[in-house]
Amino acid sequence: SNPLPTVSFKVTKAFVQIFQALWNNSPNTTSKLLYDFKSIIGNLNRQYAGNEQNDAQEFLLFLINTIHDELNLVGHG
């Protein structure tokens, strides 16, 4: 039997938490979650670590691919 790999789902969890906070209209929580999300993304890809402007399409592709990869790990465990 092959145990499931340790998957943190950092990006996926942060993304879901932001949407939950927005849905629940929690402005204080939302700003903290957005800051945490930005830090997580910046740690994964140095291109997004600073405050310089980035291409939105490139970022969305990175985000979607990262979430896809995190969720895909569960299916292949």
Disulfide bonds with the S-S distance in Angstrom:
none
